Amino acid sequence: MGGLECDVCVNYYNGDDRKPRTLACAHTSCALCTINGITEAEVTCPSCQRLHHAVGPRDIPVSLSLLRVLIQRSIGGSDNLIENVHILAEMNIAL
């Protein structure tokens, strides 16, 4: 699926624990790798080591455009299609 995997852990992004999260430095990693960098009120970017203010995971935005591409690619035969459509609906994202 080229480009749809986390640069840190190399696992594919998904709509669950591996949602793509983008920091202010514009680097994107999965939620699990991003959360691993959170300490007190900041998070360290796993790619460039830059510090960003973040109290918790919800302070780090989901990369909606990358998530949209991921879901559009999975429509061809994914068992998770219904789950993905629900995720998009919750985020008010149109296909």
N, CA and C atoms as an extended XYZ file, in Angstrom:
285
Properties=species:S:1:pos:R:3:atomname:S:1:resname:S:1:resid:I:1 pbc="F F F"
N         0.815       -1.205        0.000 N   MET     1
C         0.000        0.000        0.000 CA  MET     1
C         0.848        1.254        0.000 C   MET     1
N         2.093        1.218       -0.212 N   GLY     2
C         3.031        2.324       -0.249 CA  GLY     2
C         2.561        3.657        0.297 C   GLY     2
N         3.257        4.173        1.284 N   GLY     3
C         2.940        5.474        1.854 CA  GLY     3
C         1.851        5.463        2.904 C   GLY     3
N         1.240        4.333        3.140 N   LEU     4
C         0.161        4.271        4.118 CA  LEU     4
C         0.586        3.526        5.380 C   LEU     4
N         1.891        3.525        5.611 N   GLU     5
C         2.380        2.916        6.830 CA  GLU     5
C         3.172        3.942        7.639 C   GLU     5
N         3.187        3.717        8.927 N   CYS     6
C         3.891        4.585        9.863 CA  CYS     6
C         5.391        4.511        9.585 C   CYS     6
N         6.048        5.664        9.510 N   ASP     7
C         7.493        5.691        9.276 CA  ASP     7
C         8.284        5.158       10.465 C   ASP     7
N         7.670        5.147       11.635 N   VAL     8
C         8.375        4.732       12.848 CA  VAL     8
C         8.316        3.216       13.035 C   VAL     8
N         7.109        2.655       13.088 N   CYS     9
C         6.956        1.216       13.359 CA  CYS     9
C         6.728        0.391       12.093 C   CYS     9
N         6.462        1.053       10.975 N   VAL    10
C         6.237        0.440        9.670 CA  VAL    10
C         4.971       -0.416        9.623 C   VAL    10
N         4.057       -0.230       10.563 N   ASN    11
C         2.743       -0.875       10.510 CA  ASN    11
C         1.810        0.003        9.693 C   ASN    11
N         0.816       -0.619        9.066 N   TYR    12
C        -0.151        0.140        8.285 CA  TYR    12
C        -1.056        0.952        9.198 C   TYR    12
N        -1.391        2.160        8.746 N   TYR    13
C        -2.364        2.979        9.466 CA  TYR    13
C        -3.717        2.285        9.419 C   TYR    13
N        -4.564        2.574       10.413 N   ASN    14
C        -5.934        2.076       10.402 CA  ASN    14
C        -6.830        3.111       11.064 C   ASN    14
N        -8.076        2.799       11.215 N   GLY    15
C        -9.025        3.732       11.825 CA  GLY    15
C        -9.154        3.552       13.315 C   GLY    15
N        -8.234        2.796       13.912 N   ASP    16
C        -8.333        2.480       15.339 CA  ASP    16
C        -7.090        2.981       16.068 C   ASP    16
N        -6.291        2.074       16.605 N   ASP    17
C        -5.124        2.471       17.402 CA  ASP    17
C        -3.957        2.957       16.554 C   ASP    17
N        -4.027        2.797       15.256 N   ARG    18
C        -2.959        3.263       14.375 CA  ARG    18
C        -3.437        4.363       13.420 C   ARG    18
N        -4.348        5.206       13.909 N   LYS    19
C        -4.765        6.363       13.112 CA  LYS    19
C        -3.550        7.242       12.855 C   LYS    19
N        -3.422        7.784       11.646 N   PRO    20
C        -2.296        8.679       11.384 CA  PRO    20
C        -2.476       10.007       12.131 C   PRO    20
N        -1.480       10.396       12.918 N   ARG    21
C        -1.509       11.649       13.681 CA  ARG    21
C        -0.401       12.549       13.150 C   ARG    21
N        -0.721       13.827       12.917 N   THR    22
C         0.243       14.770       12.370 CA  THR    22
C         0.566       15.851       13.385 C   THR    22
N         1.849       16.044       13.629 N   LEU    23
C         2.315       17.071       14.555 CA  LEU    23
C         2.543       18.386       13.808 C   LEU    23
N         2.771       19.459       14.538 N   ALA    24
C         2.974       20.783       13.937 CA  ALA    24
C         4.199       20.828       13.018 C   ALA    24
N         5.151       19.929       13.217 N   CYS    25
C         6.337       19.872       12.352 CA  CYS    25
C         6.015       19.208       11.014 C   CYS    25
N         4.768       18.763       10.850 N   ALA    26
C         4.238       18.133        9.635 CA  ALA    26
C         4.625       16.660        9.499 C   ALA    26
N         5.282       16.092       10.483 N   HIS    27
C         5.561       14.657       10.445 CA  HIS    27
C         4.336       13.889       10.935 C   HIS    27
N         4.118       12.744       10.316 N   THR    28
C         2.972       11.909       10.652 CA  THR    28
C         3.463       10.541       11.105 C   THR    28
N         2.849       10.043       12.155 N   SER    29
C         3.112        8.687       12.627 CA  SER    29
C         1.805        8.141       13.180 C   SER    29
N         1.767        6.846       13.416 N   CYS    30
C         0.533        6.264       13.944 CA  CYS    30
C         0.310        6.736       15.380 C   CYS    30
N        -0.916        6.617       15.832 N   ALA    31
C        -1.275        7.085       17.175 CA  ALA    31
C        -0.421        6.422       18.249 C   ALA    31
N        -0.159        5.128       18.116 N   LEU    32
C         0.635        4.433       19.135 CA  LEU    32
C         2.052        4.986       19.224 C   LEU    32
N         2.691        5.208       18.090 N   CYS    33
C         4.056        5.751       18.102 CA  CYS    33
C         4.063        7.191       18.599 C   CYS    33
N         3.055        7.967       18.221 N   THR    34
C         2.979        9.355       18.660 CA  THR    34
C         2.755        9.421       20.159 C   THR    34
N         1.847        8.611       20.665 N   ILE    35
C         1.528        8.608       22.096 CA  ILE    35
C         2.743        8.188       22.925 C   ILE    35
N         3.571        7.315       22.378 N   ASN    36
C         4.779        6.891       23.094 CA  ASN    36
C         5.708        8.060       23.392 C   ASN    36
N         5.590        9.153       22.617 N   GLY    37
C         6.454       10.309       22.822 CA  GLY    37
C         5.896       11.343       23.776 C   GLY    37
N         4.693       11.109       24.329 N   ILE    38
C         4.073       12.090       25.223 CA  ILE    38
C         4.645       11.953       26.630 C   ILE    38
N         5.139       13.076       27.145 N   THR    39
C         5.584       13.157       28.536 CA  THR    39
C         5.105       14.483       29.100 C   THR    39
N         4.475       14.434       30.232 N   GLU    40
C         3.907       15.611       30.897 CA  GLU    40
C         3.060       16.416       29.919 C   GLU    40
N         3.477       17.610       29.526 N   ALA    41
C         2.640       18.451       28.664 CA  ALA    41
C         3.234       18.614       27.275 C   ALA    41
N         4.049       17.668       26.838 N   GLU    42
C         4.628       17.776       25.500 CA  GLU    42
C         4.841       16.397       24.885 C   GLU    42
N         4.987       16.445       23.576 N   VAL    43
C         5.239       15.215       22.832 CA  VAL    43
C         6.464       15.453       21.955 C   VAL    43
N         7.286       14.437       21.855 N   THR    44
C         8.463       14.503       21.000 CA  THR    44
C         8.132       13.833       19.679 C   THR    44
N         8.389       14.535       18.579 N   CYS    45
C         8.156       13.946       17.260 CA  CYS    45
C         9.102       12.762       17.090 C   CYS    45
N         8.568       11.587       16.747 N   PRO    46
C         9.438       10.420       16.583 CA  PRO    46
C        10.349       10.517       15.355 C   PRO    46
N        10.053       11.445       14.439 N   SER    47
C        10.876       11.582       13.233 CA  SER    47
C        12.009       12.586       13.397 C   SER    47
N        11.689       13.800       13.901 N   CYS    48
C        12.699       14.860       13.979 CA  CYS    48
C        13.088       15.236       15.409 C   CYS    48
N        12.429       14.641       16.387 N   GLN    49
C        12.702       14.876       17.810 CA  GLN    49
C        12.304       16.270       18.300 C   GLN    49
N        11.571       17.014       17.496 N   ARG    50
C        11.099       18.336       17.913 CA  ARG    50
C        10.023       18.177       18.989 C   ARG    50
N        10.020       19.077       19.980 N   LEU    51
C         9.022       19.043       21.049 CA  LEU    51
C         7.798       19.863       20.668 C   LEU    51
N         6.619       19.347       21.004 N   HIS    52
C         5.347       20.021       20.737 CA  HIS    52
C         4.500       19.969       21.995 C   HIS    52
N         3.682       21.003       22.206 N   HIS    53
C         2.767       21.010       23.347 CA  HIS    53
C         1.656       19.997       23.094 C   HIS    53
N         1.440       19.117       24.034 N   ALA    54
C         0.350       18.141       23.953 CA  ALA    54
C         0.148       17.538       25.333 C   ALA    54
N        -1.014       17.762       25.888 N   VAL    55
C        -1.331       17.198       27.197 CA  VAL    55
C        -1.686       15.722       27.064 C   VAL    55
N        -2.356       15.379       25.967 N   GLY    56
C        -2.763       14.000       25.749 CA  GLY    56
C        -2.937       13.712       24.275 C   GLY    56
N        -3.282       12.481       23.930 N   PRO    57
C        -3.431       12.079       22.530 CA  PRO    57
C        -4.431       12.920       21.741 C   PRO    57
N        -5.481       13.385       22.392 N   ARG    58
C        -6.501       14.165       21.678 CA  ARG    58
C        -5.985       15.530       21.231 C   ARG    58
N        -4.852       15.969       21.769 N   ASP    59
C        -4.249       17.235       21.360 CA  ASP    59
C        -3.496       17.117       20.040 C   ASP    59
N        -3.313       15.895       19.565 N   ILE    60
C        -2.574       15.658       18.328 CA  ILE    60
C        -3.577       15.285       17.243 C   ILE    60
N        -3.746       16.146       16.242 N   PRO    61
C        -4.797       15.909       15.249 CA  PRO    61
C        -4.559       14.682       14.371 C   PRO    61
N        -5.656       14.038       14.021 N   VAL    62
C        -5.631       12.929       13.074 CA  VAL    62
C        -5.430       13.525       11.688 C   VAL    62
N        -4.599       12.895       10.886 N   SER    63
C        -4.396       13.328        9.505 CA  SER    63
C        -5.602       12.857        8.688 C   SER    63
N        -6.578       13.737        8.555 N   LEU    64
C        -7.827       13.353        7.891 CA  LEU    64
C        -7.620       13.018        6.419 C   LEU    64
N        -6.740       13.751        5.736 N   SER    65
C        -6.527       13.463        4.317 CA  SER    65
C        -5.876       12.094        4.130 C   SER    65
N        -4.932       11.748        4.983 N   LEU    66
C        -4.307       10.431        4.893 CA  LEU    66
C        -5.288        9.330        5.273 C   LEU    66
N        -6.106        9.578        6.282 N   LEU    67
C        -7.123        8.602        6.676 CA  LEU    67
C        -8.135        8.409        5.550 C   LEU    67
N        -8.496        9.480        4.864 N   ARG    68
C        -9.434        9.387        3.739 CA  ARG    68
C        -8.846        8.516        2.625 C   ARG    68
N        -7.574        8.729        2.293 N   VAL    69
C        -6.919        7.921        1.260 CA  VAL    69
C        -6.887        6.456        1.682 C   VAL    69
N        -6.546        6.212        2.925 N   LEU    70
C        -6.506        4.848        3.451 CA  LEU    70
C        -7.855        4.161        3.297 C   LEU    70
N        -8.911        4.855        3.645 N   ILE    71
C       -10.251        4.276        3.579 CA  ILE    71
C       -10.695        4.084        2.136 C   ILE    71
N       -10.384        5.042        1.263 N   GLN    72
C       -10.756        4.888       -0.143 CA  GLN    72
C       -10.060        3.680       -0.759 C   GLN    72
N        -8.811        3.455       -0.393 N   ARG    73
C        -8.079        2.294       -0.917 CA  ARG    73
C        -8.620        0.985       -0.366 C   ARG    73
N        -9.168        1.018        0.835 N   SER    74
C        -9.640       -0.220        1.461 CA  SER    74
C       -11.026       -0.624        0.988 C   SER    74
N       -11.728        0.253        0.288 N   ILE    75
C       -13.099       -0.030       -0.129 CA  ILE    75
C       -13.167       -1.223       -1.079 C   ILE    75
N       -12.107       -1.474       -1.834 N   GLY    76
C       -12.102       -2.555       -2.806 CA  GLY    76
C       -12.430       -3.929       -2.254 C   GLY    76
N       -12.160       -4.226       -1.012 N   GLY    77
C       -12.449       -5.556       -0.506 CA  GLY    77
C       -12.165       -5.704        0.971 C   GLY    77
N       -12.193       -4.616        1.680 N   SER    78
C       -11.866       -4.680        3.097 CA  SER    78
C       -13.013       -5.249        3.914 C   SER    78
N       -12.672       -6.075        4.886 N   ASP    79
C       -13.663       -6.567        5.834 CA  ASP    79
C       -14.080       -5.459        6.791 C   ASP    79
N       -13.287       -4.411        6.856 N   ASN    80
C       -13.549       -3.313        7.781 CA  ASN    80
C       -14.288       -2.154        7.117 C   ASN    80
N       -14.876       -2.379        5.950 N   LEU    81
C       -15.526       -1.294        5.225 CA  LEU    81
C       -16.598       -0.606        6.056 C   LEU    81
N       -17.463       -1.364        6.695 N   ILE    82
C       -18.540       -0.758        7.490 CA  ILE    82
C       -17.945        0.058        8.625 C   ILE    82
N       -16.934       -0.468        9.293 N   GLU    83
C       -16.265        0.270       10.372 CA  GLU    83
C       -15.655        1.565        9.832 C   GLU    83
N       -15.015        1.494        8.663 N   ASN    84
C       -14.392        2.677        8.077 CA  ASN    84
C       -15.419        3.740        7.720 C   ASN    84
N       -16.552        3.333        7.189 N   VAL    85
C       -17.608        4.286        6.855 CA  VAL    85
C       -18.121        4.959        8.121 C   VAL    85
N       -18.245        4.204        9.202 N   HIS    86
C       -18.678        4.793       10.476 CA  HIS    86
C       -17.652        5.795       10.991 C   HIS    86
N       -16.378        5.485       10.842 N   ILE    87
C       -15.325        6.413       11.264 CA  ILE    87
C       -15.436        7.706       10.476 C   ILE    87
N       -15.607        7.600        9.169 N   LEU    88
C       -15.747        8.800        8.340 CA  LEU    88
C       -16.974        9.600        8.742 C   LEU    88
N       -18.071        8.913        9.007 N   ALA    89
C       -19.300        9.608        9.395 CA  ALA    89
C       -19.101       10.368       10.699 C   ALA    89
N       -18.406        9.757       11.650 N   GLU    90
C       -18.149       10.426       12.922 CA  GLU    90
C       -17.284       11.664       12.739 C   GLU    90
N       -16.412       11.637       11.746 N   MET    91
C       -15.519       12.762       11.512 CA  MET    91
C       -16.079       13.729       10.473 C   MET    91
N       -17.278       13.462        9.984 N   ASN    92
C       -17.911       14.284        8.954 CA  ASN    92
C       -17.059       14.393        7.697 C   ASN    92
N       -16.503       13.272        7.272 N   ILE    93
C       -15.685       13.245        6.067 CA  ILE    93
C       -16.503       12.598        4.960 C   ILE    93
N       -16.580       13.275        3.836 N   ALA    94
C       -17.283       12.709        2.685 CA  ALA    94
C       -16.281       11.993        1.791 C   ALA    94
N       -16.685       10.845        1.253 N   LEU    95
C       -15.813       10.128        0.319 CA  LEU    95
C       -15.815       10.803       -1.027 C   LEU    95
